[in-house]
């Protein structure tokens, strides 16, 4: 996860650098502008030097970026902005597009299998709850599992807690989240 974040941070930094480069070096300076601050602190910008009592600072004014520079910056920004799937469709070949579709189909198949397994585990948890004749068996399966696990954990010694493995549904939920499966 850290590599992904540092990669995105690098891309953002590079994008900002490209934008600054395009803006700052897209044209030549126009004339000299002076920033004048009078004794009362009022600021004025003008083309002539400030009167004697005012504090003066020279301001460098550059030309607005050319349309070509703006377009180049937009293209750089588009290339460096990650899509949800990190695939830019305008830059992919048919073979790459096919690979993406195959990957999506494979992930959908994994998600479908995971959903089936999760439903089986939920049904099993409800059946076990009814078998134990617990009072909370009419709750959703996730709540039944959570309630049962909490009651069991509270009865365990420290050693038992250290080797305890949580219900498989929790691992399945993590995989569903990791694979971005719809639930």
ABEGO torsion letter per residue (X at the ends): XAAAAAAAAAAAAAAAAAAAAAAAAABBBBBBBBBBBBAAGBBBBBABBBBAABBBBBBBBBBBBBAAAAAAAAAAAAAABBBAAGBBAAABBAAAAAAAAAAAAAAAAAAAAAAAAAAAAAAAAAAAAAAAGBAAAABBAAAAAAAAAAAAAAABBAAAAAABBBBAAAAAAAAAAAAGBBX
